[in-house]
Amino acid sequence: MTESYMLPGAHDFVIINWGSEGLDPGHRIFWLKEPAGVGKSAIAQSCTEVFAAQKKLAAAFFFSRPNQRDDPQRLFTSISYQRASKHKPYAEILKSTIHDDPTIVNKELPHQFRRLFVSPLQELIANGEDIPERVITIDGLDECAGVAAQQTIIEIVAAFVQDRTTPFIWLICSCLEPHLVATFSSVEISAVTHQEELTVSRTINNKITKYLTSELAKVGRDHCLPLPWPCERDIGTLVNLSSGLFIYASVVVHFIGDRNSLGPEDQSQAVLTLATAVPKGPSEHPLSELDLFYLLIVQRIPAKILQIVQ
């Protein structure tokens, strides 16, 4: 996590306030939704770190298809492991449960949830254990493998939230996929969910500036370039090109740091030339700048791999 993610924005404050019981207590699920690339993962990371510092975090799971973290079977097992590492009495019960039935990790998700969370926590409560409310973060739900699995996860969480059988509140972040919108719009689930939508906005320019400055400085150091690199003016141009999209800034870092290129200076100059190609005034499409950048990437594919790419 880079320093930039610790700079709070409006949505960060709303989420942190919710995690501190600042919103309607009936909304034990917070759905942060967005078009792709606006920056929900950065917000999820920063809020999760705040909850951890406040000792209000139970666990966090970040789905990521490119990093092969998209198996729905790993979600509840990972969360239970994280919780067990922080709570010894729960860990002892969980250890015994899995010892008695090692196949739990391969069972259907509702069964996993009941055996890994509901039963152990009910046993702890019966033994007089105080179980405080904690936040669980699930980021990138739309990157979980399988539409049905994504919907099932929401339905499981909502069902146990309604029954108050676990002391968790859930921060779920995802893109605005139609099946997720439909699932969260159901009467039962919407009744326990607070929803916030991220929109493309330049209000996060300060975060993008910090991110680009930090990550491109690493690229400069790796290539022994004189620091500070890039200069402040070039960083400003890149931030302006990003147009409030974290995905743009992220791809810029990968593009400039590409080791199969002529080097970061050549790559950065190629991106900076896009500043003169971006239409003046408001664009009809919020991703037009990103389209231009992707076109540049395609145009600079090395000839030796062009046929493979095509």
Backbone bond lengths (Angstrom), bond angles and torsions (degrees), N, CA, C in turn:
res aa  C-N    CA-C-N  psi(-1)  N-CA   C-N-CA  omega(-1)  CA-C   N-CA-C  phi
1 M - - - 1.454 - - 1.521 109.06 -
2 T 1.304 118.11 130.49 1.445 121.29 -178.84 1.518 110.27 -90.27
3 E 1.337 115.16 164.20 1.451 120.54 -177.61 1.516 112.09 -59.48
4 S 1.335 116.35 -29.40 1.458 119.75 -175.34 1.522 112.79 -61.22
5 Y 1.327 116.85 -29.69 1.454 119.30 -176.25 1.529 111.96 -71.96
6 M 1.332 117.29 -11.59 1.451 119.21 -178.84 1.522 112.66 -87.88
7 L 1.329 117.04 -3.08 1.459 119.83 177.56 1.521 108.83 -82.67
8 P 1.323 119.42 111.98 1.455 120.42 -173.40 1.518 112.60 -75.74
9 G 1.324 115.43 146.02 1.452 122.15 173.41 1.515 108.71 -119.18
10 A 1.325 115.74 -172.78 1.467 119.64 -176.02 1.521 111.64 -60.25
11 H 1.349 116.64 -43.59 1.464 119.45 -178.14 1.526 111.05 -68.44
12 D 1.340 117.01 -35.90 1.457 119.81 177.29 1.522 110.72 -57.48
13 F 1.346 116.02 -46.15 1.459 120.39 -178.15 1.523 111.35 -64.47
14 V 1.335 117.38 -39.24 1.466 120.56 178.84 1.520 110.13 -62.63
15 I 1.331 116.80 -44.16 1.465 120.99 -178.56 1.522 110.74 -66.71
16 I 1.332 116.61 -45.57 1.467 120.16 -179.80 1.524 110.14 -63.10
17 N 1.320 116.76 -38.17 1.464 120.98 177.04 1.522 110.59 -63.88
18 W 1.337 115.85 -41.97 1.470 120.48 177.08 1.525 110.53 -61.16
19 G 1.327 116.44 -43.14 1.463 120.50 179.88 1.511 113.05 -66.04
20 S 1.325 115.45 -18.51 1.464 120.85 177.74 1.529 111.20 -101.07
21 E 1.339 116.22 20.34 1.469 123.50 177.90 1.528 111.76 66.25
22 G 1.334 115.42 34.60 1.450 119.22 179.66 1.515 113.52 -86.87
23 L 1.332 117.07 -16.60 1.460 121.20 178.70 1.524 109.80 -101.57
24 D 1.325 115.85 -179.51 1.457 121.40 176.86 1.535 108.77 -51.89
25 P 1.334 118.88 119.00 1.467 120.74 -177.83 1.520 113.61 -60.89
26 G 1.343 117.22 -15.44 1.457 119.54 176.66 1.517 112.54 -72.69
27 H 1.338 116.93 -19.22 1.466 121.17 179.78 1.527 109.50 -89.98
28 R 1.313 116.18 82.64 1.464 121.02 -177.27 1.525 111.74 -90.38
29 I 1.330 116.63 2.24 1.461 122.71 171.34 1.523 107.44 -121.45
30 F 1.332 116.38 134.72 1.457 122.06 175.47 1.527 106.61 -118.85
31 W 1.336 115.86 115.17 1.469 119.83 179.25 1.525 109.06 -101.92
32 L 1.334 116.26 112.68 1.459 122.16 175.00 1.521 106.99 -98.09
33 K 1.326 116.82 113.94 1.461 121.77 -173.46 1.523 109.62 -119.01
34 E 1.337 115.63 153.69 1.464 119.35 -176.76 1.517 110.94 -162.31
35 P 1.341 117.21 158.50 1.463 120.04 162.11 1.532 107.30 -66.60
36 A 1.306 118.23 156.47 1.462 121.37 -176.40 1.521 111.40 -60.52
37 G 1.345 115.37 136.39 1.453 120.65 170.02 1.508 117.03 88.19
38 V 1.327 118.87 6.49 1.463 120.34 -176.70 1.528 111.80 -81.36
39 G 1.335 117.78 -27.09 1.462 119.37 175.32 1.513 116.26 128.39
40 K 1.340 118.35 22.01 1.457 120.12 -177.60 1.529 111.90 -65.26
41 S 1.346 117.39 -35.18 1.462 119.12 -178.66 1.519 111.16 -66.44
42 A 1.340 116.62 -35.47 1.466 119.99 176.40 1.522 110.05 -63.42
43 I 1.330 116.79 -42.05 1.461 121.03 178.28 1.525 110.22 -66.88
44 A 1.330 116.67 -42.99 1.467 120.52 179.33 1.522 110.50 -59.46
45 Q 1.322 116.78 -42.61 1.463 120.62 -179.79 1.524 111.46 -66.18
46 S 1.331 116.65 -45.56 1.460 119.24 -177.62 1.522 111.00 -65.33
47 C 1.333 117.48 -42.98 1.467 120.50 179.79 1.526 111.13 -66.98
48 T 1.322 116.50 -38.68 1.463 120.57 178.59 1.521 110.42 -62.84
49 E 1.316 116.79 -39.37 1.463 120.13 178.18 1.526 110.91 -66.47
50 V 1.328 116.98 -38.17 1.467 120.24 177.01 1.527 110.34 -63.96
51 F 1.334 116.92 -45.59 1.466 120.29 179.21 1.531 110.81 -61.28
52 A 1.341 116.37 -38.46 1.469 119.70 178.29 1.521 110.68 -64.17
53 A 1.341 116.41 -42.71 1.471 120.22 179.25 1.521 111.18 -64.48
54 Q 1.338 116.13 -32.72 1.471 120.90 179.41 1.533 112.24 -84.02
55 K 1.346 115.76 0.21 1.474 121.96 -176.77 1.526 111.88 59.53
56 K 1.334 114.75 35.97 1.463 120.46 177.61 1.528 111.98 -111.33
57 L 1.332 117.00 5.07 1.460 120.69 -176.29 1.522 110.66 -97.40
58 A 1.334 115.73 126.73 1.466 120.28 173.91 1.519 110.31 -86.28
59 A 1.345 116.21 -45.04 1.461 120.39 -177.93 1.516 109.17 -172.25
60 A 1.319 115.99 167.73 1.466 121.27 177.44 1.523 109.06 -146.77
61 F 1.330 115.57 141.77 1.463 120.77 177.65 1.520 107.92 -136.82
62 F 1.337 116.17 126.08 1.454 121.90 -177.88 1.527 108.67 -113.51
63 F 1.330 116.17 103.38 1.460 119.48 174.87 1.524 109.17 -66.15
64 S 1.334 116.58 142.64 1.462 121.12 177.85 1.517 108.70 -155.30
65 R 1.313 115.82 106.20 1.458 120.10 -179.96 1.528 112.40 -61.43
66 P 1.354 119.56 -45.46 1.468 119.47 179.76 1.523 113.37 -61.61
67 N 1.346 117.22 -29.86 1.465 120.99 179.61 1.522 112.62 -94.27
68 Q 1.343 115.71 11.42 1.471 122.81 177.17 1.531 112.22 59.81
69 R 1.325 115.73 33.31 1.465 120.77 171.82 1.520 107.70 -108.68
70 D 1.334 115.48 67.74 1.464 119.27 -176.34 1.520 113.31 -129.12
71 D 1.342 117.16 10.16 1.464 121.35 -177.50 1.529 109.87 -82.64
72 P 1.336 118.44 115.45 1.471 119.93 -179.34 1.523 113.00 -62.23
73 Q 1.344 117.46 -24.48 1.460 120.70 -179.67 1.529 112.29 -68.07
74 R 1.324 116.80 -16.88 1.466 120.24 -178.23 1.532 112.49 -89.27
75 L 1.316 117.38 -12.04 1.465 120.16 -172.73 1.528 112.43 -64.02
76 F 1.320 117.54 -64.00 1.457 120.26 -174.29 1.530 112.30 -70.49
77 T 1.337 117.26 -31.03 1.466 119.10 176.69 1.524 110.48 -66.99
78 S 1.338 117.22 -39.87 1.461 120.95 178.00 1.524 111.49 -65.75
79 I 1.341 115.90 -44.29 1.467 119.81 -179.73 1.529 110.35 -63.09
80 S 1.333 117.05 -42.39 1.466 119.81 -179.36 1.529 110.88 -65.67
81 Y 1.327 116.99 -36.71 1.474 120.00 177.76 1.525 110.49 -64.33
82 Q 1.340 116.11 -44.97 1.470 119.60 179.02 1.521 111.15 -61.18
83 R 1.328 115.74 -42.12 1.468 119.10 -179.69 1.531 110.12 -65.40
84 A 1.329 116.36 -40.50 1.464 120.57 -179.20 1.527 111.68 -63.83
85 S 1.323 117.01 -32.99 1.469 120.47 -179.58 1.529 112.21 -67.86
86 K 1.344 116.57 -16.58 1.463 120.97 -178.33 1.536 112.66 -108.54
87 H 1.331 117.00 -6.56 1.467 119.55 -173.06 1.524 108.86 -143.41
88 K 1.327 116.29 98.72 1.463 121.43 -172.66 1.521 113.52 -61.51
89 P 1.346 120.65 -44.24 1.470 119.01 179.49 1.535 112.19 -59.25
90 Y 1.331 116.34 -40.55 1.472 120.01 176.34 1.521 110.28 -64.72
91 A 1.333 117.12 -40.20 1.467 121.50 -179.58 1.525 111.19 -60.49
92 E 1.341 116.91 -39.15 1.462 119.93 -179.05 1.528 111.37 -65.52
93 I 1.339 116.23 -42.65 1.463 119.80 178.77 1.526 110.05 -66.72
94 L 1.305 116.63 -42.37 1.466 120.69 -179.25 1.525 110.98 -63.40
95 K 1.310 116.58 -41.29 1.458 121.13 178.42 1.523 110.74 -59.50
96 S 1.318 116.21 -44.16 1.464 120.97 179.54 1.525 110.82 -66.25
97 T 1.333 116.92 -40.05 1.462 121.41 -179.15 1.520 111.03 -62.42
98 I 1.319 116.88 -45.99 1.471 120.77 -178.31 1.523 110.81 -72.48
99 H 1.343 116.88 -31.72 1.471 119.92 176.71 1.522 110.44 -64.11
100 D 1.335 115.86 -39.67 1.468 120.39 -179.56 1.527 111.60 -72.25
101 D 1.317 117.21 -31.30 1.467 120.63 -178.67 1.529 110.18 -144.09
102 P 1.353 117.92 83.71 1.473 121.47 -178.71 1.525 113.03 -64.39
103 T 1.344 117.55 -15.58 1.465 119.99 -177.70 1.531 112.58 -78.49
104 I 1.333 117.53 -2.88 1.469 120.46 -179.55 1.519 110.98 -54.10
105 V 1.334 116.47 -39.55 1.470 120.37 -174.93 1.521 112.23 -65.19
106 N 1.321 117.10 -15.42 1.466 120.91 179.68 1.526 112.95 -108.94
107 K 1.323 116.63 2.59 1.460 120.33 -178.17 1.532 110.24 -78.65
108 E 1.339 115.68 171.18 1.460 120.28 177.69 1.522 109.94 -63.64
109 L 1.333 115.71 152.36 1.461 121.00 -172.22 1.530 114.23 -58.37
110 P 1.344 119.96 -41.90 1.475 117.99 177.89 1.531 112.59 -60.04
111 H 1.334 116.25 -39.17 1.469 120.68 178.93 1.526 109.89 -65.73
112 Q 1.335 116.21 -43.25 1.464 120.67 177.42 1.525 110.61 -56.12
113 F 1.315 115.80 -47.82 1.462 119.84 -175.98 1.524 110.89 -61.24
114 R 1.312 116.23 -45.15 1.472 119.41 -178.72 1.529 111.55 -62.96
115 R 1.348 116.61 -43.87 1.458 120.07 -175.79 1.526 113.02 -77.78
116 L 1.324 116.74 -33.59 1.466 119.92 -176.07 1.525 113.03 -86.80
117 F 1.332 117.03 -25.36 1.458 119.97 -176.02 1.524 113.13 -121.14
118 V 1.321 116.47 -60.36 1.461 119.95 -170.23 1.528 111.51 -61.29
119 S 1.322 117.03 -54.37 1.471 119.71 -177.03 1.529 112.96 -62.10
120 P 1.347 119.34 -48.73 1.474 118.49 178.87 1.525 113.27 -61.65
121 L 1.328 117.33 -40.28 1.457 119.72 -177.94 1.531 111.44 -69.77
122 Q 1.324 116.68 -36.88 1.463 119.62 177.09 1.531 110.14 -65.60
123 E 1.331 116.71 -36.43 1.470 120.33 177.30 1.525 110.84 -65.18
124 L 1.326 116.05 -41.35 1.464 119.87 178.74 1.530 111.12 -63.33
125 I 1.336 116.21 -43.31 1.454 120.30 179.90 1.529 110.54 -64.41
126 A 1.340 115.95 -39.92 1.468 120.30 178.26 1.523 111.41 -63.10
127 N 1.333 116.22 -28.62 1.464 121.44 179.08 1.534 112.14 -86.53
128 G 1.349 115.90 6.86 1.451 119.76 177.24 1.511 115.27 86.40
129 E 1.334 116.85 11.41 1.472 121.32 -179.69 1.536 109.95 -76.24
130 D 1.323 115.76 134.38 1.467 120.80 176.70 1.521 108.72 -85.23
131 I 1.331 117.14 119.81 1.466 121.92 -177.43 1.525 108.51 -112.20
132 P 1.330 118.74 97.86 1.472 120.29 -178.76 1.521 112.04 -72.20
133 E 1.323 114.97 156.43 1.469 121.08 179.17 1.529 110.18 -69.17
134 R 1.330 116.27 135.75 1.457 121.44 -179.14 1.532 110.02 -137.15
135 V 1.351 115.49 156.10 1.465 122.12 -178.99 1.528 110.23 -93.19
136 I 1.329 115.68 138.53 1.465 122.22 170.09 1.526 107.85 -117.48
137 T 1.327 116.62 125.70 1.463 122.17 178.38 1.517 110.24 -99.85
138 I 1.339 116.23 129.95 1.471 121.86 170.43 1.513 106.56 -123.80
139 D 1.317 116.66 111.40 1.466 120.55 -179.35 1.527 109.90 -106.63
140 G 1.335 115.49 148.81 1.469 120.60 175.83 1.512 113.84 67.85
141 L 1.327 117.10 36.95 1.472 119.38 -178.37 1.521 111.57 -55.64
142 D 1.340 117.68 -33.01 1.454 120.58 179.72 1.521 112.76 -67.17
143 E 1.351 117.89 -12.08 1.460 121.57 177.79 1.519 112.32 -95.05
144 C 1.342 116.59 0.72 1.460 121.16 172.97 1.529 108.25 -70.46
145 A 1.318 117.04 138.79 1.462 121.56 -175.82 1.525 110.77 -68.34
146 G 1.329 116.32 119.71 1.452 121.37 174.26 1.515 113.95 98.11
147 V 1.334 115.76 122.08 1.460 121.42 177.99 1.525 110.70 -59.82
148 A 1.321 116.70 -43.07 1.467 120.82 -178.31 1.528 110.72 -61.47
149 A 1.331 117.15 -40.60 1.469 120.69 179.92 1.514 110.85 -64.73
150 Q 1.328 117.20 -40.47 1.462 120.99 178.95 1.529 110.59 -60.60
151 Q 1.332 116.10 -46.33 1.458 120.10 179.72 1.524 111.43 -65.99
152 T 1.330 116.50 -38.48 1.464 120.84 179.57 1.519 111.27 -62.35
153 I 1.318 116.99 -41.56 1.468 121.06 179.75 1.527 110.13 -59.74
154 I 1.334 116.43 -46.25 1.472 119.96 179.03 1.524 110.36 -61.44
155 E 1.323 116.80 -45.43 1.457 121.41 -177.38 1.533 111.45 -63.52
156 I 1.341 116.80 -39.71 1.469 120.36 178.70 1.522 110.21 -64.11
157 V 1.322 116.02 -50.45 1.460 120.82 -178.62 1.525 110.22 -58.74
158 A 1.333 116.58 -47.00 1.466 120.60 -178.15 1.529 111.74 -63.24
159 A 1.324 116.84 -39.96 1.465 120.44 -178.33 1.519 111.16 -62.55
160 F 1.341 116.78 -44.73 1.457 119.32 -177.97 1.526 111.90 -78.08
161 V 1.337 116.91 -23.07 1.461 120.62 172.29 1.530 109.51 -67.39
162 Q 1.322 115.65 -43.45 1.462 119.91 -179.96 1.528 111.58 -62.88
163 D 1.339 116.09 -38.70 1.459 120.62 -178.15 1.528 113.32 -83.06
164 R 1.352 115.98 -8.95 1.467 122.08 -178.37 1.527 111.58 54.15
165 T 1.343 116.88 40.30 1.458 120.45 -179.76 1.526 112.67 -88.36
166 T 1.324 116.91 -8.60 1.464 120.83 176.52 1.535 108.15 -135.42
167 P 1.341 117.31 150.81 1.472 120.33 -175.76 1.529 112.25 -91.32
168 F 1.331 116.73 37.97 1.455 120.01 -176.08 1.528 111.40 -109.11
169 I 1.331 115.16 146.66 1.457 121.08 164.93 1.523 106.00 -117.61
170 W 1.321 116.70 147.98 1.461 121.08 -164.52 1.520 112.35 -121.44
171 L 1.338 116.46 122.51 1.454 122.81 171.37 1.525 107.17 -97.97
172 I 1.342 116.74 111.31 1.465 122.01 -177.97 1.527 108.41 -115.75
173 C 1.318 116.29 124.95 1.463 122.05 -177.53 1.521 109.57 -119.08
174 S 1.328 116.36 134.87 1.460 119.42 -179.46 1.518 110.29 -161.26
175 C 1.324 114.57 167.74 1.460 120.23 171.07 1.529 109.41 -77.59
176 L 1.313 115.22 166.50 1.468 121.34 -176.77 1.525 111.14 -83.36
177 E 1.320 116.13 67.11 1.467 120.03 176.47 1.530 109.10 -79.41
178 P 1.343 117.63 140.29 1.474 119.99 -176.43 1.518 114.41 -54.77
179 H 1.336 117.84 -39.87 1.464 119.49 -177.87 1.534 111.58 -69.65
180 L 1.337 116.93 -30.33 1.458 119.69 177.18 1.532 110.79 -74.74
181 V 1.325 115.91 -39.59 1.462 120.19 176.00 1.529 109.64 -59.27
182 A 1.333 116.06 -44.23 1.469 120.31 -179.74 1.523 111.34 -64.01
183 T 1.330 116.62 -41.50 1.460 120.18 -178.37 1.522 111.07 -66.47
184 F 1.330 117.32 -46.24 1.458 120.62 -179.77 1.526 112.48 -70.24
185 S 1.329 116.63 -16.90 1.466 120.50 -179.71 1.518 113.19 -85.72
186 S 1.325 117.52 -9.17 1.467 119.26 179.26 1.525 109.61 -61.90
187 V 1.299 116.94 150.73 1.464 122.25 -173.92 1.522 111.52 -58.02
188 E 1.337 116.77 -46.65 1.462 120.60 -176.16 1.519 112.16 -64.77
189 I 1.336 116.07 -42.56 1.470 119.55 -175.39 1.522 111.41 -78.38
190 S 1.312 117.59 -39.96 1.469 120.11 -179.91 1.529 111.38 -63.88
191 A 1.328 116.91 -26.80 1.464 120.48 -178.91 1.526 112.45 -67.18
192 V 1.336 117.74 -22.86 1.475 120.77 -178.12 1.522 111.67 -114.08
193 T 1.340 116.65 13.04 1.459 120.73 -173.83 1.521 111.91 -122.94
194 H 1.334 115.35 132.71 1.465 121.39 168.74 1.523 106.99 -99.31
195 Q 1.334 117.91 132.50 1.454 121.80 -175.71 1.530 110.71 -117.49
196 E 1.330 115.61 137.16 1.465 122.23 173.99 1.527 107.32 -133.23
197 E 1.324 115.96 135.66 1.471 120.02 179.20 1.525 110.73 -111.93
198 L 1.342 115.16 128.98 1.456 120.80 173.79 1.521 108.71 -83.47
199 T 1.294 116.59 139.33 1.458 121.49 175.55 1.516 109.27 -121.06
200 V 1.331 116.05 160.37 1.458 120.36 177.59 1.527 108.29 -64.72
201 S 1.324 116.85 121.09 1.462 120.74 -175.37 1.520 109.94 -154.12
202 R 1.330 114.87 145.65 1.466 120.23 177.59 1.529 112.13 -83.51
203 T 1.317 117.96 6.56 1.461 119.67 179.46 1.525 112.13 -68.53
204 I 1.348 117.26 -14.77 1.466 119.39 178.59 1.525 111.29 -98.67
205 N 1.348 118.15 15.56 1.462 120.56 -179.64 1.525 112.56 -56.83
206 N 1.340 116.98 -34.28 1.463 118.71 179.84 1.525 111.22 -64.45
207 K 1.336 116.25 -37.48 1.467 120.04 177.86 1.523 110.54 -67.89
208 I 1.320 116.44 -42.67 1.461 120.14 179.97 1.527 110.57 -63.99
209 T 1.344 116.76 -38.61 1.472 120.79 177.26 1.521 110.98 -60.11
210 K 1.329 116.57 -48.28 1.465 120.32 179.23 1.522 111.37 -61.97
211 Y 1.324 115.76 -41.84 1.463 120.76 -179.16 1.534 111.01 -63.11
212 L 1.333 116.73 -50.54 1.470 120.16 -178.94 1.520 111.37 -63.93
213 T 1.314 117.20 -41.96 1.467 120.74 179.63 1.523 110.97 -59.55
214 S 1.341 115.88 -46.02 1.459 120.70 -178.20 1.528 112.03 -67.95
215 E 1.330 116.82 -49.69 1.459 120.10 -173.75 1.532 112.59 -72.02
216 L 1.325 117.83 -38.16 1.465 119.76 -179.94 1.525 111.02 -74.15
217 A 1.331 118.11 -27.31 1.465 120.25 172.99 1.529 110.01 -62.26
218 K 1.325 116.92 -37.43 1.470 120.42 176.34 1.523 110.71 -63.53
219 V 1.339 116.32 -41.64 1.469 120.29 177.34 1.524 109.64 -61.62
220 G 1.334 116.23 -43.78 1.462 120.45 179.30 1.517 111.96 -60.72
221 R 1.322 117.12 -43.69 1.464 120.66 178.86 1.516 111.24 -64.62
222 D 1.316 117.17 -39.77 1.468 120.63 179.94 1.523 111.89 -62.85
223 H 1.339 116.68 -27.82 1.468 121.14 -178.33 1.532 111.83 -106.82
224 C 1.346 116.02 14.25 1.471 122.07 176.26 1.532 112.45 55.80
225 L 1.328 116.94 38.10 1.459 120.49 177.13 1.528 109.18 -84.38
226 P 1.322 117.61 148.73 1.467 120.00 178.93 1.524 110.66 -66.30
227 L 1.312 115.88 127.84 1.468 120.91 -179.05 1.525 110.36 -93.90
228 P 1.331 121.04 152.69 1.476 124.20 2.20 1.519 112.33 -75.54
229 W 1.317 115.32 135.42 1.464 122.26 176.94 1.517 108.06 -139.89
230 P 1.336 118.08 136.74 1.467 128.79 -10.46 1.534 110.59 -66.98
231 C 1.312 115.90 170.12 1.457 119.73 179.04 1.529 109.93 -72.34
232 E 1.315 115.27 164.04 1.465 120.93 -176.84 1.530 111.83 -59.11
233 R 1.328 116.70 -37.85 1.467 120.15 -179.82 1.528 110.97 -63.76
234 D 1.356 116.57 -42.71 1.465 119.73 -179.69 1.532 111.19 -67.78
235 I 1.327 116.59 -37.32 1.467 119.59 175.58 1.526 109.50 -60.56
236 G 1.321 116.50 -42.77 1.457 120.55 178.80 1.513 112.36 -60.68
237 T 1.346 115.87 -39.91 1.467 120.16 177.96 1.520 110.88 -64.33
238 L 1.338 116.65 -42.36 1.466 120.63 179.92 1.526 111.12 -65.54
239 V 1.317 116.33 -38.34 1.464 120.04 177.27 1.524 109.95 -63.83
240 N 1.319 116.72 -42.71 1.459 120.83 178.94 1.525 111.02 -62.92
241 L 1.333 116.35 -40.36 1.463 120.26 178.18 1.525 111.65 -64.98
242 S 1.336 116.60 -31.91 1.469 120.54 -177.35 1.522 112.63 -65.49
243 S 1.339 116.58 -26.08 1.474 122.08 175.94 1.525 113.26 51.35
244 G 1.328 116.40 39.90 1.456 119.79 176.04 1.513 114.43 80.05
245 L 1.343 118.09 13.17 1.464 121.97 -179.47 1.527 110.41 -108.27
246 F 1.321 116.78 115.61 1.463 119.86 176.43 1.521 111.21 -63.34
247 I 1.326 116.86 -32.82 1.462 119.64 -178.22 1.526 110.25 -62.20
248 Y 1.329 116.99 -35.76 1.463 120.81 178.38 1.527 109.18 -63.00
249 A 1.336 116.78 -49.80 1.462 120.47 -179.14 1.515 111.70 -61.45
250 S 1.325 116.98 -38.78 1.462 120.91 179.43 1.526 111.55 -64.17
251 V 1.329 116.07 -43.76 1.467 119.53 179.93 1.525 110.36 -68.38
252 V 1.346 117.68 -34.89 1.465 121.14 176.50 1.529 110.36 -57.34
253 V 1.323 116.59 -45.66 1.463 120.98 -179.42 1.522 110.66 -60.94
254 H 1.330 117.31 -45.25 1.469 120.52 179.63 1.526 111.02 -66.04
255 F 1.326 116.51 -39.92 1.467 121.20 -177.98 1.531 110.85 -66.27
256 I 1.328 117.08 -46.98 1.461 120.34 -178.62 1.529 111.25 -68.34
257 G 1.308 116.75 -33.69 1.465 120.24 -179.06 1.514 114.40 -87.40
258 D 1.319 118.73 4.87 1.466 122.81 -177.97 1.532 110.43 -59.20
259 R 1.322 116.36 118.80 1.465 120.92 -177.36 1.528 113.05 -77.30
260 N 1.317 116.79 -8.68 1.463 120.20 177.45 1.525 111.83 -95.44
261 S 1.330 116.59 13.47 1.456 121.23 -178.67 1.525 110.16 -103.54
262 L 1.335 115.94 -172.23 1.457 121.18 177.17 1.522 111.94 -82.02
263 G 1.305 117.33 1.80 1.454 121.16 177.55 1.521 112.15 122.03
264 P 1.338 117.01 160.79 1.465 120.71 -174.73 1.521 113.93 -64.41
265 E 1.331 118.17 -32.17 1.465 119.26 179.86 1.526 110.90 -65.63
266 D 1.344 116.11 -44.11 1.466 120.19 178.16 1.519 110.72 -65.36
267 Q 1.321 116.63 -42.09 1.463 120.91 -179.23 1.535 111.16 -65.05
268 S 1.329 116.52 -43.01 1.462 119.13 -178.67 1.522 111.40 -66.23
269 Q 1.342 117.01 -37.73 1.462 119.52 178.36 1.519 111.18 -64.42
270 A 1.347 116.08 -34.95 1.465 120.06 178.39 1.526 110.49 -63.49
271 V 1.345 116.06 -41.51 1.469 119.54 179.01 1.523 110.60 -67.72
272 L 1.322 116.01 -42.94 1.464 120.11 -176.29 1.528 112.35 -62.58
273 T 1.340 116.68 -27.45 1.469 118.82 178.25 1.522 111.65 -65.91
274 L 1.339 116.67 -18.80 1.461 119.69 179.36 1.528 111.56 -67.41
275 A 1.332 116.86 -18.27 1.463 119.74 -179.56 1.516 111.34 -60.70
276 T 1.321 117.14 -30.23 1.463 120.65 178.86 1.517 111.90 -87.31
277 A 1.358 115.92 -11.27 1.467 119.34 -179.33 1.519 112.22 -94.78
278 V 1.340 116.73 -16.62 1.465 120.44 -178.97 1.525 109.58 -71.76
279 P 1.316 119.42 128.74 1.468 121.85 179.88 1.512 111.74 -57.31
280 K 1.314 117.34 140.58 1.463 121.89 177.33 1.522 109.73 -75.05
281 G 1.302 116.05 149.17 1.458 119.76 178.26 1.511 111.28 80.69
282 P 1.316 118.15 177.93 1.467 121.95 -177.67 1.524 111.64 -64.59
283 S 1.332 115.11 137.47 1.463 120.73 179.98 1.518 110.43 -88.40
284 E 1.324 116.71 150.90 1.465 120.01 177.54 1.516 110.71 -73.25
285 H 1.328 116.76 -25.72 1.456 120.20 -178.50 1.525 109.08 -123.36
286 P 1.345 118.69 128.72 1.459 120.89 -174.85 1.527 113.75 -67.10
287 L 1.324 117.57 -15.76 1.464 120.45 -178.16 1.527 112.56 -106.67
288 S 1.341 117.60 15.35 1.461 119.72 -177.57 1.526 111.83 -62.22
289 E 1.356 116.70 -37.99 1.455 119.67 178.24 1.521 111.19 -64.72
290 L 1.330 115.94 -38.71 1.462 119.93 178.26 1.521 110.54 -65.75
291 D 1.333 117.01 -37.55 1.466 120.82 177.13 1.527 110.96 -59.68
292 L 1.335 116.24 -42.70 1.460 120.19 178.94 1.524 111.34 -62.90
293 F 1.324 116.29 -39.74 1.460 120.50 -179.94 1.528 110.73 -65.88
294 Y 1.329 116.51 -44.88 1.462 119.30 179.06 1.532 110.98 -63.43
295 L 1.327 116.77 -35.87 1.458 120.26 176.16 1.526 110.19 -61.72
296 L 1.333 117.49 -41.47 1.466 121.39 176.83 1.524 110.91 -60.58
297 I 1.333 116.37 -43.63 1.465 120.50 179.81 1.525 110.57 -58.97
298 V 1.327 116.15 -45.49 1.468 120.51 -179.73 1.526 110.65 -64.13
299 Q 1.327 116.77 -39.87 1.464 120.40 -179.32 1.524 112.49 -65.97
300 R 1.331 118.03 -24.86 1.458 121.43 -176.89 1.524 113.29 -101.14
301 I 1.310 117.25 16.11 1.467 119.84 174.41 1.525 108.84 -64.89
302 P 1.337 119.21 126.35 1.468 121.46 -179.85 1.521 111.82 -57.45
303 A 1.327 115.64 142.24 1.475 120.90 -176.50 1.521 111.78 -57.89
304 K 1.336 116.89 -33.34 1.479 119.26 -175.02 1.525 112.91 -68.86
305 I 1.349 117.41 -19.12 1.468 118.69 179.50 1.529 111.63 -117.91
306 L 1.341 116.81 3.42 1.458 120.21 -175.83 1.522 111.63 -60.40
307 Q 1.324 116.90 -43.49 1.469 120.23 -177.57 1.527 110.52 -63.92
308 I 1.341 116.72 -38.94 1.469 120.52 179.11 1.530 110.11 -64.09
309 V 1.354 115.91 -43.18 1.463 120.99 -179.73 1.515 110.78 -63.23
310 Q 1.350 116.33 -43.06 1.457 120.33 179.82 1.529 110.99 -63.32
